[in-house]
Each structure stands twice: as C-alpha cells, then as structure tokens.
C-alpha cells in the first residue's frame, strides 16, 4: 500500500484502532493528522512519531462539536496543504436497552459515533473535492448487523454509519471514494470496558471468546490498520460504497 506523502486525517487517533492506524499510516510514509480529545496522549504520540523520523501532527478535537471539527480540518490544510484521506474512527461505547435510554445517552453515543462523521464529512469532503480526489473511510462495526443484548444505541449508531457509507459515495461520486471498515472483536480499551462487571477476569473472558472465533484469536488493532491502509491507497481504487468486514469469521457462525 503506497501512502507515501499522502495527508491522512485520523479521528480517535490516540487509542486502540485509531492509534494503530496513525502509527501504521505514518510508518508507510503518510503525513498523519492525529485528532483526539486525549491531549496528553496525542502530544506524546506526535513527539514519538517525529522522533522516529515520521510525519505527524496532533490537534485536540471534540468530534461531536462542529467548530472543533472545522478547526481540525483547517489545521490539516494549514499544516500540509491538502487532505488525501480521512479515517473517521472516533467512537464511544454504551450499554443499555431502548427502555433505559435518555437524551444524555443519545447525545453521547450518537453525537460521537454518528454526528461526528457528518461534521467531518461536511468539512473535509469539500477540501478533497477541491483537489480532485480523496478517500473517506469510516470505522463501523459488526454491531451494525448483530443484535447484541443491551446495546440498542450502540448498534443503531453503527447501523447508521453503514448506511452513510453508501449515501456519501453516491453524493460525492467521481471525486471522493467512500468506504467502511467493519471490525469484529478487537483487543482494545473499548473491548476491555465491555467486560466490566463480569464475574471472570478479562483474560479468561478473552480466551473463551477467542476459542469461538473461527481464526481462534481476537483481532488486534494492527489487523484493522493494515486493511485501512489498503482502503486509503490506490490499490483499492475500485472498492467504493461498501464495507470490509474484519471479524475473523464471527458472523459465519451458527447460533449454537
């Protein structure tokens, strides 16, 4: 995958999948803009990548707020002159049935998982169109297709993103290619958070889950990063308006 000198903006770029993607893109020669609300981690990651001879710039961003997203896009253009690719990866997890949700839960999950992508598309896609081309990549989830118990809002948010991939691709055809990357069970801080309150240690839970996945292991953030790099490169230029599922075969399993 040739990302050399491409300007790639990654939201949620300081933890889990986002951090792995930022690191991997930079290692492939991309000029990476790391956006996150984890300022200390972002500053440290920028410093680390630059010390390794790679190109990276961190900007503090609250992706649920339009002014902050616009500032993020403006920073990318001011720093590197253009945007070649965007990876909308920022996301939050929340547990609960539909009978338990309220406005605060809606704003938290939909604001970060869905509205942030709208804001980012609104401000970044015109920049890419102005330069004639670009790739807009969205991290979705197998939660868009599986009815996880007590995950009503989270699943709904990821389902919305799957639809948005297709709508954005149609609306911006000819200039911006829009694709999704759909992770399954990935070893990230978010996955660890979902294990809180269980009566087994996280390591034991992970081992049990790994045995059920056809590849017999959990996914790692680098698994997502490698595919994301492919989707952002010209090697995947005929992939558009769809998502690549990376679940180790989980959704092929029967319900017994």
C-alpha positions in Angstrom: 0.0 0.0 0.0 1.5 3.3 -1.1 0.6 6.1 1.3 3.8 8.0 0.9 3.3 11.7 1.3 -0.5 11.3 1.4 -2.2 13.5 4.0 -4.3 11.3 6.2 -6.5 12.6 9.0 -7.4 10.1 11.7 -10.1 10.8 14.4 -9.9 9.0 17.6 -6.2 8.6 16.8 -4.7 8.1 20.3 -6.2 4.8 21.4 -6.9 1.3 20.2 -7.7 1.1 16.5 -7.1 4.8 15.8 -3.6 4.8 17.4 -2.6 1.7 15.5 -3.8 3.3 12.3 -2.0 6.5 12.9 1.2 4.6 13.7 0.9 2.3 10.6 0.0 5.1 8.2 3.0 7.1 9.4 5.3 4.1 9.0 4.2 3.9 5.4 5.2 7.5 4.7 1.9 9.2 5.2 1.7 12.7 6.7 -0.8 12.0 9.5 -3.0 14.4 11.3 -4.0 12.8 14.7 -7.2 14.1 16.1 -8.4 13.2 19.6 -9.7 14.5 22.9 -6.8 12.8 24.7 -4.4 15.7 24.6 -1.5 14.3 26.6 -1.5 11.0 24.6 -1.8 13.0 21.4 1.1 15.2 22.1 3.2 12.2 23.2 2.3 10.2 20.1 3.2 13.1 17.8 6.6 13.5 19.5 7.3 9.8 19.3 6.5 9.5 15.6 8.5 12.6 14.8 11.5 11.3 16.8 11.2 8.1 14.6 11.6 10.3 11.5 7.9 10.1 10.6 5.5 12.9 9.9 2.6 13.6 12.3 0.7 16.5 13.8 -1.7 16.3 16.7 -4.7 18.5 17.2 -7.1 18.4 20.2 -10.6 17.7 18.8 -14.1 17.2 20.2 -15.6 15.4 17.2 -19.1 15.9 18.5 -18.8 19.7 18.1 -18.8 21.3 14.6 -16.5 24.2 15.4 -13.9 21.7 16.8 -14.2 19.5 13.7 -13.9 22.5 11.4 -10.7 23.6 13.3 -9.4 20.0 12.8 -9.9 20.2 9.1 -8.5 23.7 8.9 -5.4 22.5 10.8 -4.8 19.7 8.4 -5.0 22.0 5.4 -2.8 24.7 7.1 -0.2 22.2 8.0 0.0 20.1 4.9 -1.8 22.0 2.2 -4.5 19.4 1.4 -6.3 16.2 2.6 -6.0 13.0 0.7 -7.8 10.7 3.1 -9.9 10.8 6.2 -10.4 7.9 8.6 -13.4 8.6 10.8 -12.6 6.3 13.7 -13.6 8.1 16.9 -16.3 6.2 18.8 -17.7 5.6 22.2 -19.5 2.5 23.7 -22.6 2.5 25.8 -24.7 -0.3 27.3 -28.4 -0.4 27.7 -31.8 -1.4 26.3 -34.0 1.0 24.5 -36.2 1.2 27.6 -33.3 2.6 29.5 -32.0 5.3 27.2 -32.4 9.0 27.7 -31.3 12.2 26.0 -27.9 12.2 27.7 -27.1 8.7 26.4 -28.4 9.5 22.9 -26.2 12.7 22.7 -23.1 10.8 24.0 -23.3 7.8 21.6 -25.0 9.3 18.6 -23.0 12.6 19.0 -19.6 10.9 18.8 -20.4 7.8 16.7 -22.7 9.4 14.1 -22.9 13.2 14.3 -19.1 13.5 14.3 -18.9 11.7 10.9 -21.5 14.1 9.5 -19.4 17.1 10.7 -16.2 15.6 9.4 -17.7 14.8 6.0 -19.3 18.3 5.8 -15.9 20.0 6.2 -13.4 17.5 4.9 -15.1 16.3 1.7 -15.2 19.7 0.1 -11.4 20.0 0.6 -10.8 16.7 -1.1 -13.2 17.6 -3.9 -11.4 20.8 -4.5 -8.2 18.8 -5.1 -10.0 16.4 -7.3 -10.0 13.2 -5.3 -9.8 11.6 -1.9 -10.9 8.7 0.3 -13.3 8.9 3.2 -13.1 5.9 5.4 -15.5 5.2 8.3 -15.0 2.6 11.1 -18.3 0.9 11.5 -18.8 -2.4 13.4 -20.3 -5.9 13.2 -22.7 -4.4 15.7 -24.5 -2.9 12.7 -25.5 -6.4 11.8 -25.8 -8.3 15.1 -28.3 -7.6 17.8 -26.0 -7.5 20.8 -28.1 -7.7 24.0 -28.4 -4.3 25.8 -26.6 -2.4 23.0 -29.5 -0.7 21.4 -27.9 2.7 20.9 -24.5 1.4 20.0 -25.9 -1.0 17.4 -28.1 1.7 16.0 -25.2 4.1 15.7 -23.1 1.6 13.8 -26.0 0.8 11.5 -26.4 4.4 10.7 -22.7 4.5 9.6 -23.2 1.6 7.3 -25.9 3.5 5.5 -23.9 6.7 5.5 -21.1 4.9 3.6 -23.4 4.3 0.7 -25.1 7.7 0.8 -21.8 9.6 0.8 -20.4 7.5 -2.0 -23.4 8.3 -4.2 -23.5 12.0 -3.3 -19.8 12.6 -4.0 -19.2 10.1 -6.8 -16.4 10.8 -9.2 -14.2 12.7 -6.8 -14.4 11.1 -3.3 -14.4 7.3 -2.7 -16.2 6.3 0.5 -15.6 3.0 2.2 -16.2 1.4 5.6 -14.1 -0.9 7.7 -16.2 -3.2 10.0 -14.3 -4.7 12.9 -15.4 -7.6 15.0 -13.9 -8.4 18.4 -10.7 -6.4 18.6 -8.4 -6.2 21.6 -8.8 -2.5 22.5 -9.5 -0.5 25.6 -13.2 -0.2 24.5 -13.4 -4.0 24.4 -12.0 -4.2 27.9 -14.6 -1.7 29.1 -17.4 -4.0 27.9 -16.1 -6.7 30.3 -16.5 -4.6 33.4 -18.9 -6.2 35.9 -18.4 -9.7 34.8 -17.5 -12.4 37.3 -14.5 -13.5 35.4 -11.1 -11.9 34.7 -10.7 -10.1 31.4 -8.0 -12.6 30.3 -10.3 -15.5 30.9 -13.2 -13.9 29.0 -10.9 -13.1 26.1 -9.7 -16.7 26.0 -13.2 -18.0 25.9 -14.2 -15.6 23.1 -11.1 -16.4 21.1 -12.0 -20.1 21.1 -15.3 -19.3 19.4 -13.8 -17.1 16.6 -13.0 -19.2 13.5 -9.5 -17.9 13.3 -9.1 -18.8 17.0 -7.9 -15.4 18.2 -9.1 -11.9 18.9 -8.4 -9.3 16.4 -5.6 -6.8 17.0 -5.7 -3.1 16.2 -2.9 -3.7 13.6 -5.2 -6.0 11.7 -7.6 -3.1 11.2 -4.7 -0.7 10.4 -3.4 -2.8 7.6 -6.7 -3.1 5.9 -7.4 0.6 6.5 -4.1 1.5 4.7 -5.2 -0.7 1.8 -8.5 1.1 1.6 -6.9 4.5 1.7 -4.5 3.6 -1.1 -4.9 3.4 -4.9 -4.6 -0.4 -4.6 -8.3 -0.4 -3.6 -9.5 2.3 -6.1 -12.4 0.1 -7.3 -13.7 -0.5 -3.8 -16.5 2.0 -3.1 -19.8 2.4 -1.2 -19.2 -0.8 0.8 -17.5 -2.0 4.0 -14.9 -4.6 4.5 -15.7 -6.9 7.4 -12.8 -7.9 9.7 -14.3 -10.3 12.2 -12.2 -13.4 11.9 -15.2 -15.2 10.6 -17.5 -14.5 13.5 -20.6 -13.7 11.5 -20.4 -17.0 9.7 -21.1 -18.9 12.9 -24.4 -20.7 13.5 -26.3 -19.8 16.7 -25.4 -22.9 18.6 
